Amino acid sequence: MEADDVRIKRLLYRSSYTGTKETDVLLGQFAARHLAELPPELLDQYEALIENSDPDLFMWISGRKPVPAEWDTELMALLKNFRTGT
């Protein structure tokens, strides 16, 4: 089992280097600010979520496309609120 600090560092890196500039900025800033404080179940959701394509992630988080039911979670709400600053 991976130690939490190693897992968070890995997720922070992956969040900052997704392949799309907009997603890099959004997820990288979110990860830097929030990953260390997320409970394990939300870290699990985050890790699974970032396996989706960058364009889909950006469209869902920005509200330009509806979020599929399977990803419409507490974590997605946190990401959307982070993006809007609320």
N, C-alpha and C positions, 0 to 999 in steps of 0.2 A: 504494500500500500504506500502511495506517495505521501510524503509529509505535506502538511497544509502550506507551509511557506514555499516549498518547491512548486507545488501545484499552482499557487497564486502567481509566482514569478513566471511560470510557463504560460499561464492564461493571460497575464499582462503582456508578455511578448507577442503572443498570437493575436491579441486584440489590437496591438499597435501596428502590426504588419499583416493585414488581411489581404492586401492586394489592390484595394480601392482606397484612394486618398480620403474621401468623405467618411467611409466606414472606419478607416484607421484612426482618424481624428475622434470621431464619436465614441467608438468602442474603447480606444486607447485612453481617452480622458475618463470615461466611465470606470474602466477597470482600475486605473490609478487611484481614483477617488473612493471606490466602493468595494472592490473585491475582498480586501482584508477584513471587512466587517460583515460580509454576507455569511449567513448560516450555511452549513454543508449542503442542504437540499437546494438552495438557490445557486450555489456554486455548481452543483450537478446540472441544474437547468441551464446555466450560463454556458457551461462547457458543451452541452448538447446543442444549444442554440447557435453558437458560433460555427458549427459545422455546416450551416446553411450557406447558400451563396451570398456574396457581398451585396449584389444588387437587391436581392430579396430582403436581406436584413435592413438595408438602408430604407427601402420603400415601406416596410412594416413599421419601423421605428419612427420614420418621418410622417407616417399617416397617409402616404400617397397610395398605398394598397392596403386592403384589409388584412389583418393578421389572421392566419389560419388558426382554427380552434385549438389545435395541439400546442401552439406557441403563444396563445393569448393567456399568459400567466402573470403571476405577481411580478416576476422578473421583467417581463415585457412592459408592464406598467412603470416599473422603476426606470427602465431605459427611456421610455417616452417622456416621463417627468423630468429626467435628467436633461434630455434634449431641449425641452421647453423651459427649463430652469424653474420648474415648480416643485 
